[in-house]
Amino acid sequence: MPQASDMTPRFVDAILRWRGTPVVARVALASAYLIGGITKLADFSAAVAEQEHFGLTPGWLWASLAIAVELVGSALVISGRLVWLGAGGLGVLTAVAMLTANRFWALEGAARFAAFNAFFEHLGLIGGFVLVAVLACRTASPSRSS
């Protein structure tokens, strides 16, 4: 039986082995959070209103926390330093968001369908953050990967 690496097309192998691929992937994963943090910072009153719309009060506190986690967490993930902390913060923020904003179980019809999809897309992002943290841990200390 051939190994998975034997079945990988050459161009895919070249992309995966390229030194810049991990950084590009971390930027892609964190990009929505980085942009979200900048957007909330630029229009803080809208960020407060968003938090309060989802029942998170006081809105200024939740908006401030969201901005801090989005900006600092993204910077840590992208930089490759303390990735576990940045990815963990973004993962927790995502879990809070999906439980407050994507409550598909309380909706019906098209709204339920859209919230259901968004809920599981956010769950996928959390999985991506876990994988980024696992890879960073294994890269930093191969002996600690078990």
DSSP file with accessible surface (Angstrom, degrees, kcal/mol):
  #  RESIDUE AA STRUCTURE BP1 BP2  ACC     N-H-->O    O-->H-N    N-H-->O    O-->H-N    TCO  KAPPA ALPHA  PHI   PSI    X-CA   Y-CA   Z-CA
    1    1 A M              0   0  227      0, 0.0     2,-0.0     0, 0.0     0, 0.0   0.000 360.0 360.0 360.0 128.9    0.0    0.0    0.0
    2    2 A P        -     0   0   77      0, 0.0     2,-0.1     0, 0.0     5,-0.0  -0.338 360.0-111.6 -70.9 147.9    1.5    3.4   -1.0
    3    3 A Q    >>  -     0   0  133      1,-0.1     4,-0.9    -2,-0.0     3,-0.7  -0.400  27.2-112.7 -70.6 154.8    2.2    6.0    1.7
    4    4 A A  H >> S+     0   0   78      1,-0.2     3,-0.9     2,-0.2     4,-0.7   0.888 119.4  56.3 -56.5 -38.9    0.1    9.1    1.7
    5    5 A S  H >4 S+     0   0   68      1,-0.3     3,-0.5     2,-0.2    -1,-0.2   0.832 101.6  56.8 -65.7 -29.2    3.2   11.1    0.7
    6    6 A D  H <4 S+     0   0  114     -3,-0.7    -1,-0.3     1,-0.2    -2,-0.2   0.753 108.1  48.3 -70.0 -23.0    3.6    8.9   -2.4
    7    7 A M  H << S+     0   0  133     -4,-0.9    -1,-0.2    -3,-0.9    -2,-0.2   0.521  86.5 105.5 -95.2  -6.3    0.1    9.8   -3.5
    8    8 A T  S << S-     0   0   47     -4,-0.7     5,-0.0    -3,-0.5    -3,-0.0  -0.616  77.6-117.2 -78.1 125.7    0.6   13.6   -3.0
    9    9 A P     >  -     0   0   65      0, 0.0     4,-2.7     0, 0.0     3,-0.3  -0.269  24.1-116.1 -58.8 149.5    0.9   15.4   -6.4
   10   10 A R  H  > S+     0   0  226      1,-0.2     4,-2.6     2,-0.2     5,-0.2   0.871 113.9  51.9 -56.7 -43.6    4.3   17.1   -6.8
   11   11 A F  H  > S+     0   0  144      2,-0.2     4,-2.0     1,-0.2    -1,-0.2   0.888 111.3  47.8 -66.3 -34.2    2.8   20.6   -6.9
   12   12 A V  H  > S+     0   0   45     -3,-0.3     4,-2.8     2,-0.2     5,-0.2   0.936 111.6  50.2 -69.2 -43.7    0.8   20.0   -3.7
   13   13 A D  H  X S+     0   0   52     -4,-2.7     4,-2.1     1,-0.2    -2,-0.2   0.912 109.6  51.6 -59.3 -41.5    3.9   18.6   -2.0
   14   14 A A  H  X S+     0   0   60     -4,-2.6     4,-1.1    -5,-0.2    -1,-0.2   0.909 111.3  47.1 -63.6 -41.8    5.9   21.7   -3.1
   15   15 A I  H  < S+     0   0   93     -4,-2.0     3,-0.5     1,-0.2     6,-0.2   0.938 113.5  47.6 -64.7 -45.6    3.3   24.0   -1.6
   16   16 A L  H  < S+     0   0  112     -4,-2.8    -1,-0.2     1,-0.2    -2,-0.2   0.828 115.3  45.3 -67.7 -29.4    3.1   22.1    1.6
   17   17 A R  H  < S+     0   0  178     -4,-2.1    -1,-0.2    -5,-0.2    -2,-0.2   0.606  84.8 114.8 -88.9 -12.4    6.9   22.0    2.0
   18   18 A W  S >< S-     0   0  152     -4,-1.1     3,-1.4    -3,-0.5    -3,-0.0  -0.349  71.3-130.7 -61.6 133.9    7.4   25.7    1.0
   19   19 A R  T 3  S+     0   0  228      1,-0.3     4,-0.4     2,-0.1    -1,-0.1   0.793 103.3  52.8 -58.4 -30.4    8.7   27.6    4.0
   20   20 A G  T 3> S+     0   0   18      1,-0.2     4,-2.5     2,-0.1    -1,-0.3   0.631  83.5  89.1 -84.5 -11.5    6.1   30.4    3.8
   21   21 A T  H <> S+     0   0   29     -3,-1.4     4,-2.8    -6,-0.2     5,-0.2   0.904  84.8  51.5 -57.8 -45.5    3.1   28.1    3.7
   22   22 A P  H  > S+     0   0   65      0, 0.0     4,-2.4     0, 0.0    -1,-0.2   0.919 112.5  46.2 -60.3 -39.2    2.6   28.0    7.5
   23   23 A V  H  > S+     0   0   66     -4,-0.4     4,-2.6     2,-0.2     5,-0.2   0.938 113.0  49.0 -67.6 -45.2    2.7   31.8    7.8
   24   24 A V  H  X S+     0   0   85     -4,-2.5     4,-2.5     1,-0.2    -1,-0.2   0.921 112.5  49.2 -60.2 -42.0    0.3   32.3    4.9
   25   25 A A  H  X S+     0   0   55     -4,-2.8     4,-2.6    -5,-0.2    -1,-0.2   0.906 110.7  49.5 -65.5 -40.4   -2.0   29.7    6.5
   26   26 A R  H  X S+     0   0   48     -4,-2.4     4,-2.2    -5,-0.2    -2,-0.2   0.899 111.1  49.8 -66.5 -38.6   -1.9   31.4    9.9
   27   27 A V  H  X S+     0   0   63     -4,-2.6     4,-1.5     2,-0.2    -2,-0.2   0.938 111.9  48.7 -62.7 -45.4   -2.6   34.8    8.3
   28   28 A A  H  X S+     0   0   64     -4,-2.5     4,-0.5    -5,-0.2     3,-0.3   0.928 112.3  48.0 -60.8 -44.7   -5.6   33.3    6.4
   29   29 A L  H  < S+     0   0   33     -4,-2.6     3,-0.3     1,-0.2     4,-0.3   0.899 120.2  37.0 -64.4 -39.4   -7.0   31.7    9.5
   30   30 A A  H >X S+     0   0    0     -4,-2.2     4,-2.5    -5,-0.2     3,-0.5   0.579  91.0  94.8 -90.4  -7.5   -6.6   34.8   11.6
   31   31 A S  H 3X S+     0   0   49     -4,-1.5     4,-2.8    -3,-0.3     5,-0.3   0.864  82.6  50.1 -58.7 -43.7   -7.6   37.4    8.9
   32   32 A A  H 3X S+     0   0   68     -4,-0.5     4,-2.3    -3,-0.3    -1,-0.3   0.878 114.0  46.9 -63.4 -35.1  -11.3   37.7    9.7
   33   33 A Y  H <> S+     0   0   18     -3,-0.5     4,-2.6    -4,-0.3    -2,-0.2   0.892 111.9  49.6 -73.6 -40.3  -10.4   38.2   13.4
   34   34 A L  H  X S+     0   0   61     -4,-2.5     4,-2.2     2,-0.2    -2,-0.2   0.955 115.6  42.9 -63.0 -48.2   -7.8   40.8   12.6
   35   35 A I  H  X S+     0   0  107     -4,-2.8     4,-2.9    -5,-0.2     5,-0.2   0.910 113.4  53.4 -64.4 -40.8  -10.1   42.7   10.3
   36   36 A G  H  X S+     0   0   14     -4,-2.3     4,-2.6    -5,-0.3    -2,-0.2   0.913 109.2  48.2 -61.0 -42.7  -12.9   42.3   12.8
   37   37 A G  H  X S+     0   0    0     -4,-2.6     4,-2.2     2,-0.2    -1,-0.2   0.916 113.2  47.0 -64.5 -41.8  -10.8   43.8   15.6
   38   38 A I  H  X S+     0   0   97     -4,-2.2     4,-2.4     2,-0.2    -2,-0.2   0.927 113.1  49.3 -65.8 -43.1   -9.7   46.7   13.5
   39   39 A T  H  X S+     0   0   82     -4,-2.9     4,-1.6     1,-0.2    -2,-0.2   0.915 112.1  47.5 -62.9 -44.3  -13.3   47.4   12.3
   40   40 A K  H  < S+     0   0   32     -4,-2.6     7,-0.4    -5,-0.2    -1,-0.2   0.893 112.1  50.4 -64.7 -39.1  -14.7   47.3   15.9
   41   41 A L  H >< S+     0   0  104     -4,-2.2     3,-0.7     1,-0.2    -2,-0.2   0.902 109.5  51.0 -65.2 -38.8  -11.9   49.6   17.1
   42   42 A A  H 3< S+     0   0   88     -4,-2.4    -1,-0.2     1,-0.3    -2,-0.2   0.789 125.0  27.1 -70.2 -28.4  -12.7   52.1   14.2
   43   43 A D  T 3X S+     0   0   82     -4,-1.6     4,-1.8    -5,-0.2     3,-0.5  -0.606  71.8 165.6-134.0  72.2  -16.4   52.1   15.1
   44   44 A F  H <> S+     0   0   78     -3,-0.7     4,-2.6     1,-0.2     5,-0.2   0.852  73.8  57.9 -60.4 -36.9  -16.5   51.3   18.8
   45   45 A S  H  > S+     0   0   88      1,-0.2     4,-2.3     2,-0.2    -1,-0.2   0.899 107.4  48.2 -64.2 -36.6  -20.1   52.4   19.2
   46   46 A A  H  > S+     0   0   47     -3,-0.5     4,-2.4     2,-0.2    -1,-0.2   0.885 110.2  52.6 -68.1 -36.9  -21.3   49.9   16.6
   47   47 A A  H  X S+     0   0    4     -4,-1.8     4,-2.1    -7,-0.4    -2,-0.2   0.909 109.9  48.1 -64.3 -41.2  -19.2   47.2   18.3
   48   48 A V  H  X S+     0   0   24     -4,-2.6     4,-2.4     1,-0.2     5,-0.2   0.939 111.3  50.3 -63.3 -46.0  -20.9   48.0   21.6
   49   49 A A  H  X S+     0   0   54     -4,-2.3     4,-2.4     1,-0.2    -2,-0.2   0.889 108.5  53.2 -60.9 -39.1  -24.4   47.9   19.9
   50   50 A E  H  X S+     0   0   86     -4,-2.4     4,-1.3     2,-0.2    -1,-0.2   0.931 109.6  47.5 -61.7 -46.3  -23.5   44.5   18.4
   51   51 A Q  H  <>S+     0   0   21     -4,-2.1     5,-2.6     1,-0.2     3,-0.4   0.927 113.5  47.3 -62.4 -43.7  -22.6   43.1   21.7
   52   52 A E  H ><5S+     0   0   96     -4,-2.4     3,-1.8     1,-0.2    -1,-0.2   0.860 103.9  61.9 -67.8 -33.4  -25.8   44.4   23.3
   53   53 A H  H 3<5S+     0   0  145     -4,-2.4    -1,-0.2     1,-0.3    -2,-0.2   0.859 106.2  46.9 -58.4 -35.0  -27.9   43.1   20.4
   54   54 A F  T 3<5S-     0   0   71     -4,-1.3    -1,-0.3    -3,-0.4    -2,-0.2   0.275 125.6-102.9 -93.1  11.0  -26.7   39.6   21.4
   55   55 A G  T < 5S+     0   0   57     -3,-1.8     2,-0.9     1,-0.2    -3,-0.2   0.628  75.4 139.7  83.1  13.9  -27.5   40.2   25.1
   56   56 A L      < -     0   0   25     -5,-2.6    -1,-0.2    -6,-0.2     6,-0.1  -0.811  43.7-141.1 -95.5 106.4  -23.9   40.7   26.2
   57   57 A T  S    S+     0   0   97     -2,-0.9     2,-0.1     1,-0.2    -9,-0.0  -0.929  77.7  36.4-124.8 148.1  -23.9   43.5   28.7
   58   58 A P  S >> S-     0   0   56      0, 0.0     4,-1.9     0, 0.0     3,-0.6   0.501  76.7-161.0 -72.0 137.8  -22.3   45.8   29.4
   59   59 A G  H 3> S+     0   0    0      1,-0.2     4,-2.8     2,-0.2     5,-0.2   0.840  85.6  58.5 -58.3 -37.3  -21.7   46.2   25.7
   60   60 A W  H 3> S+     0   0  150      1,-0.2     4,-2.1     2,-0.2    -1,-0.2   0.882 107.4  47.9 -63.4 -35.9  -18.6   48.3   26.2
   61   61 A L  H <> S+     0   0   67     -3,-0.6     4,-2.6     2,-0.2    -2,-0.2   0.950 114.3  44.2 -69.4 -48.5  -16.9   45.6   28.2
   62   62 A W  H  X S+     0   0   87     -4,-1.9     4,-2.6     1,-0.2    -2,-0.2   0.884 114.2  50.5 -65.3 -37.6  -17.7   42.8   25.8
   63   63 A A  H  X S+     0   0    0     -4,-2.8     4,-2.7    -5,-0.2    -1,-0.2   0.922 111.1  49.0 -65.3 -42.6  -16.7   44.9   22.8
   64   64 A S  H  X S+     0   0   49     -4,-2.1     4,-2.5    -5,-0.2    -2,-0.2   0.916 112.7  47.4 -62.4 -44.1  -13.4   45.8   24.5
   65   65 A L  H  X S+     0   0   87     -4,-2.6     4,-2.8     2,-0.2     5,-0.3   0.922 111.8  50.4 -62.6 -44.2  -12.7   42.2   25.3
   66   66 A A  H  X S+     0   0    5     -4,-2.6     4,-3.0     2,-0.2     5,-0.2   0.933 111.7  48.0 -60.5 -45.5  -13.6   41.1   21.7
   67   67 A I  H  X S+     0   0   13     -4,-2.7     4,-2.7     2,-0.2     5,-0.3   0.940 113.2  47.5 -61.1 -47.1  -11.2   43.8   20.2
   68   68 A A  H  X>S+     0   0   51     -4,-2.5     4,-2.7     1,-0.2     5,-0.6   0.937 115.4  44.3 -61.7 -46.3   -8.4   42.8   22.5
   69   69 A V  H  X5S+     0   0   44     -4,-2.8     4,-2.0     1,-0.2     5,-0.5   0.923 114.4  49.5 -66.4 -42.7   -8.7   39.1   21.8
   70   70 A E  H  X5S+     0   0   16     -4,-3.0     4,-1.4    -5,-0.3    -2,-0.2   0.925 119.4  36.5 -63.8 -42.9   -9.2   39.6   18.1
   71   71 A L  H  X5S+     0   0   46     -4,-2.7     4,-2.1    -5,-0.2    -2,-0.2   0.954 124.9  37.2 -77.2 -48.8   -6.1   41.8   17.7
   72   72 A V  H  X5S+     0   0   89     -4,-2.7     4,-2.5    -5,-0.3     5,-0.2   0.934 118.5  50.0 -70.6 -43.8   -3.8   40.2   20.2
   73   73 A G  H  X<S+     0   0    5     -4,-2.0     4,-2.5    -5,-0.6     5,-0.2   0.927 112.3  47.7 -60.0 -44.6   -4.9   36.7   19.4
   74   74 A S  H  X S+     0   0    0     -4,-1.4     4,-2.9    -5,-0.5     5,-0.3   0.922 110.8  51.5 -61.7 -44.3   -4.4   37.3   15.7
   75   75 A A  H  X S+     0   0   55     -4,-2.1     4,-2.5     1,-0.2     6,-0.3   0.908 111.5  47.4 -61.0 -40.7   -1.0   38.8   16.2
   76   76 A L  H  X>S+     0   0   32     -4,-2.5     4,-1.3     2,-0.2     5,-0.9   0.930 114.1  46.0 -67.2 -44.9    0.1   35.8   18.3
   77   77 A V  H  <5S+     0   0    0     -4,-2.5     3,-0.4    -5,-0.2    -2,-0.2   0.953 116.4  45.0 -62.3 -48.0   -1.2   33.3   15.8
   78   78 A I  H  <5S+     0   0   41     -4,-2.9    -2,-0.2     1,-0.2    -1,-0.2   0.911 113.0  50.4 -64.7 -40.7    0.3   35.1   12.8
   79   79 A S  H  <5S-     0   0   65     -4,-2.5    -1,-0.2    -5,-0.3    -2,-0.2   0.724 103.6-128.8 -71.6 -21.0    3.7   35.7   14.5
   80   80 A G  T  <5 +     0   0   36     -4,-1.3     2,-0.4    -3,-0.4     3,-0.3   0.567  69.8 121.9  81.4   8.8    4.1   32.0   15.5
   81   81 A R  S   <S-     0   0  187     -5,-0.9    -1,-0.3    -6,-0.3     5,-0.2  -0.890  83.5  -7.2-108.0 135.2    4.8   33.1   19.2
   82   82 A L  S >> S+     0   0   97     -2,-0.4     4,-2.1     1,-0.1     3,-0.7   0.885  79.4 165.9  48.0  43.2    2.6   31.8   22.0
   83   83 A V  H 3>  +     0   0    5     -3,-0.3     4,-3.3     1,-0.3     5,-0.4   0.878  68.0  60.5 -57.8 -37.5    0.3   30.3   19.3
   84   84 A W  H 3> S+     0   0  165      1,-0.2     4,-2.0     2,-0.2    -1,-0.3   0.894 107.8  45.1 -58.0 -38.6   -1.5   28.2   22.0
   85   85 A L  H <> S+     0   0   80     -3,-0.7     4,-2.6     2,-0.2    -2,-0.2   0.944 116.5  43.2 -72.6 -47.7   -2.6   31.4   23.8
   86   86 A G  H  X S+     0   0    2     -4,-2.1     4,-2.5     2,-0.2     5,-0.2   0.936 118.0  45.0 -63.4 -46.5   -3.7   33.3   20.7
   87   87 A A  H  X S+     0   0    4     -4,-3.3     4,-2.5    -5,-0.2    -1,-0.2   0.897 113.5  51.3 -66.4 -37.7   -5.4   30.3   19.2
   88   88 A G  H  X S+     0   0   38     -4,-2.0     4,-2.6    -5,-0.4     5,-0.2   0.930 111.0  47.4 -65.1 -43.8   -7.0   29.5   22.5
   89   89 A G  H  X S+     0   0   26     -4,-2.6     4,-2.6     2,-0.2    -2,-0.2   0.934 114.5  45.9 -63.2 -44.6   -8.3   33.1   22.9
   90   90 A L  H  X S+     0   0    0     -4,-2.5     4,-2.4    -5,-0.2    -1,-0.2   0.882 112.3  52.4 -67.3 -34.9   -9.7   33.2   19.4
   91   91 A G  H  X S+     0   0    9     -4,-2.5     4,-2.3    -5,-0.2    -2,-0.2   0.925 111.2  45.4 -65.7 -42.7  -11.3   29.8   19.9
   92   92 A V  H  X S+     0   0   97     -4,-2.6     4,-2.6     2,-0.2     5,-0.2   0.927 112.6  51.2 -66.7 -43.1  -13.0   30.8   23.1
   93   93 A L  H  X S+     0   0   36     -4,-2.6     4,-2.6     1,-0.2    -2,-0.2   0.922 110.8  49.5 -57.9 -42.6  -14.2   34.0   21.5
   94   94 A T  H  X S+     0   0    3     -4,-2.4     4,-2.8     2,-0.2    -1,-0.2   0.899 109.2  51.5 -64.9 -39.9  -15.5   32.0   18.6
   95   95 A A  H  X S+     0   0   32     -4,-2.3     4,-2.0     2,-0.2    -2,-0.2   0.923 110.7  48.0 -63.5 -43.6  -17.4   29.6   20.9
   96   96 A V  H  X S+     0   0   52     -4,-2.6     4,-1.5     1,-0.2     5,-0.3   0.939 113.3  49.0 -61.5 -44.7  -19.0   32.5   22.8
   97   97 A A  H  X>S+     0   0   37     -4,-2.6     4,-3.3     1,-0.2     5,-0.6   0.923 111.2  48.2 -62.0 -44.5  -20.0   34.1   19.4
   98   98 A M  H  X5S+     0   0   11     -4,-2.8     4,-1.0     1,-0.2    -1,-0.2   0.859 112.4  49.1 -70.1 -29.1  -21.5   30.9   18.0
   99   99 A L  H  <5S+     0   0   93     -4,-2.0    -1,-0.2    -5,-0.2    -2,-0.2   0.746 122.2  33.1 -80.1 -22.0  -23.5   30.2   21.2
  100  100 A T  H  <5S+     0   0   37     -4,-1.5     3,-0.3    -3,-0.2    -2,-0.2   0.817 129.3  30.7 -99.2 -38.2  -24.9   33.8   21.3
  101  101 A A  H  <5S+     0   0   37     -4,-3.3    -3,-0.2    -5,-0.3    -2,-0.1   0.671 119.8  47.7 -97.7 -18.9  -25.2   34.7   17.7
  102  102 A N     << +     0   0   20     -4,-1.0     2,-2.5    -5,-0.6     3,-0.2  -0.268  61.0 152.6-120.2  48.2  -25.9   31.4   16.0
  103  103 A R    >   +     0   0  121     -3,-0.3     3,-2.0     1,-0.2     4,-0.2  -0.390   9.5 164.3 -78.5  69.0  -28.6   29.9   18.2
  104  104 A F  G >   +     0   0   30     -2,-2.5     3,-1.7     1,-0.3    -1,-0.2   0.796  66.2  67.6 -60.9 -28.5  -30.1   27.8   15.5
  105  105 A W  G 3  S+     0   0  115      1,-0.3    -1,-0.3    -3,-0.2    -2,-0.1   0.693 100.4  49.9 -66.8 -17.3  -32.1   25.7   18.0
  106  106 A A  G <  S+     0   0   59     -3,-2.0    -1,-0.3     6,-0.1     2,-0.2   0.321 105.1  72.2-101.4   6.2  -34.2   28.7   18.8
  107  107 A L    <   -     0   0   68     -3,-1.7     2,-0.3    -4,-0.2    -3,-0.0  -0.683  61.8-149.4-118.6 172.0  -35.1   29.6   15.2
  108  108 A E    >>  -     0   0  169     -2,-0.2     4,-0.9     4,-0.0     3,-0.8  -0.928  52.9  -4.7-137.0 161.8  -37.2   28.2   12.4
  109  109 A G  H 3> S-     0   0   59     -2,-0.3     4,-2.0     1,-0.2     3,-0.2  -0.224 122.5  -8.8  62.5-141.1  -37.1   28.1    8.6
  110  110 A A  H 3> S+     0   0   87      1,-0.2     4,-2.6     2,-0.2    -1,-0.2   0.842 134.8  57.0 -62.5 -35.5  -34.5   30.0    6.6
  111  111 A A  H <> S+     0   0   55     -3,-0.8     4,-2.4     1,-0.2    -1,-0.2   0.903 107.4  48.7 -63.8 -39.4  -33.1   31.7    9.7
  112  112 A R  H  X S+     0   0  110     -4,-0.9     4,-2.7    -3,-0.2    -2,-0.2   0.924 110.9  50.7 -64.0 -44.2  -32.5   28.3   11.3
  113  113 A F  H  X S+     0   0  138     -4,-2.0     4,-2.3     2,-0.2    -2,-0.2   0.932 112.7  45.4 -59.8 -47.9  -30.8   27.0    8.2
  114  114 A A  H  X S+     0   0   60     -4,-2.6     4,-2.5     1,-0.2    -1,-0.2   0.917 115.3  46.4 -63.9 -44.0  -28.4   30.0    8.1
  115  115 A A  H  X S+     0   0   10     -4,-2.4     4,-2.7    -5,-0.2   -11,-0.3   0.882 110.4  54.2 -67.2 -37.4  -27.7   30.0   11.8
  116  116 A F  H  X S+     0   0   87     -4,-2.7     4,-2.0    -5,-0.2    -2,-0.2   0.942 111.3  45.0 -60.4 -48.3  -27.1   26.2   11.7
  117  117 A N  H  X S+     0   0   64     -4,-2.3     4,-2.2     1,-0.2    -2,-0.2   0.927 114.1  48.4 -61.9 -45.6  -24.5   26.6    8.9
  118  118 A A  H  X S+     0   0   19     -4,-2.5     4,-2.4     2,-0.2    -2,-0.2   0.897 108.0  56.3 -62.6 -39.3  -22.8   29.5   10.6
  119  119 A F  H  X S+     0   0   27     -4,-2.7     4,-1.9     1,-0.2    -1,-0.2   0.945 112.1  40.8 -56.8 -49.2  -22.7   27.6   13.9
  120  120 A F  H  X S+     0   0   92     -4,-2.0     4,-2.1     2,-0.2    -1,-0.2   0.805 110.1  57.4 -77.9 -24.5  -20.8   24.7   12.3
  121  121 A E  H  X S+     0   0  132     -4,-2.2     4,-1.8     2,-0.2    -1,-0.2   0.919 109.0  47.7 -64.7 -41.4  -18.6   27.0   10.2
  122  122 A H  H  X S+     0   0   50     -4,-2.4     4,-2.1     2,-0.2    -2,-0.2   0.881 108.0  54.7 -65.7 -37.8  -17.5   28.5   13.5
  123  123 A L  H  X S+     0   0   80     -4,-1.9     4,-2.3     1,-0.2    -1,-0.2   0.911 106.1  53.0 -61.3 -39.3  -17.0   25.1   15.0
  124  124 A G  H  X S+     0   0   49     -4,-2.1     4,-2.2     1,-0.2    -1,-0.2   0.888 106.2  52.9 -62.5 -38.8  -14.7   24.4   12.1
  125  125 A L  H  X S+     0   0   57     -4,-1.8     4,-2.4     2,-0.2    -1,-0.2   0.911 106.6  52.6 -62.4 -40.9  -12.7   27.5   12.8
  126  126 A I  H  X S+     0   0   35     -4,-2.1     4,-2.3     1,-0.2    -2,-0.2   0.935 108.4  50.9 -60.8 -43.1  -12.3   26.4   16.4
  127  127 A G  H  X S+     0   0   33     -4,-2.3     4,-2.5     1,-0.2    -1,-0.2   0.902 108.0  53.1 -59.7 -39.9  -10.9   23.1   15.0
  128  128 A G  H  X S+     0   0   20     -4,-2.2     4,-2.5     1,-0.2    -1,-0.2   0.907 107.7  50.5 -62.2 -40.0   -8.5   25.1   12.9
  129  129 A F  H  X S+     0   0    3     -4,-2.4     4,-2.2     2,-0.2    -1,-0.2   0.894 109.2  51.3 -66.3 -37.4   -7.2   27.0   15.9
  130  130 A V  H  X S+     0   0   85     -4,-2.3     4,-2.7     2,-0.2    -2,-0.2   0.948 111.0  48.3 -62.9 -45.4   -6.7   23.7   17.8
  131  131 A L  H  X S+     0   0  113     -4,-2.5     4,-2.9     1,-0.2     5,-0.2   0.904 109.7  51.9 -62.5 -40.6   -4.7   22.3   14.8
  132  132 A V  H  X S+     0   0   25     -4,-2.5     4,-2.4     1,-0.2    -1,-0.2   0.921 111.9  46.8 -61.4 -42.6   -2.6   25.5   14.6
  133  133 A A  H  X S+     0   0   23     -4,-2.2     4,-2.4     2,-0.2    -2,-0.2   0.911 112.2  50.0 -66.9 -41.0   -1.7   25.2   18.3
  134  134 A V  H  X S+     0   0   52     -4,-2.7     4,-2.6     2,-0.2     5,-0.2   0.945 112.8  46.7 -61.4 -48.0   -0.9   21.5   18.0
  135  135 A L  H  X S+     0   0  107     -4,-2.9     4,-2.4     1,-0.2     5,-0.2   0.902 112.0  50.3 -63.1 -40.5    1.4   22.1   15.0
  136  136 A A  H  X S+     0   0   32     -4,-2.4     4,-2.3    -5,-0.2    -1,-0.2   0.915 111.4  49.2 -64.3 -39.7    3.1   25.0   16.7
  137  137 A C  H  X S+     0   0   54     -4,-2.4     4,-2.1     1,-0.2     7,-0.2   0.925 113.4  45.6 -64.9 -44.7    3.7   22.9   19.8
  138  138 A R  H  < S+     0   0  130     -4,-2.6    -1,-0.2     1,-0.2    -2,-0.2   0.861 113.4  49.8 -68.8 -34.7    5.1   20.0   17.8
  139  139 A T  H  < S+     0   0  115     -4,-2.4    -2,-0.2    -5,-0.2    -1,-0.2   0.904 113.5  45.9 -70.1 -39.1    7.3   22.3   15.7
  140  140 A A  H  < S+     0   0   87     -4,-2.3    -2,-0.2     1,-0.3    -1,-0.2   0.852 134.0  10.8 -71.7 -35.8    8.7   24.1   18.8
  141  141 A S    ><  -     0   0   28     -4,-2.1     3,-2.0    -5,-0.2    -1,-0.3  -0.648  60.9-177.2-148.8  84.6    9.3   20.8   20.7
  142  142 A P  G >  S+     0   0   93      0, 0.0     3,-1.3     0, 0.0     4,-0.1   0.823  85.9  60.0 -55.8 -30.3    9.1   17.6   18.8
  143  143 A S  G 3  S+     0   0  107      1,-0.2     3,-0.4     2,-0.1    -5,-0.1   0.721 101.2  54.9 -72.2 -18.1    9.7   15.6   22.0
  144  144 A R  G <  S+     0   0  177     -3,-2.0    -1,-0.2    -7,-0.2    -6,-0.1   0.341  78.3  98.5 -93.9   5.9    6.6   17.0   23.6
  145  145 A S    <         0   0   51     -3,-1.3    -1,-0.2    -4,-0.2    -2,-0.1   0.610 360.0 360.0 -75.0  -8.4    4.2   16.0   20.9
  146  146 A S              0   0  148     -3,-0.4    -3,-0.0    -4,-0.1     0, 0.0  -0.335 360.0 360.0 -87.8 360.0    3.0   12.9   22.6
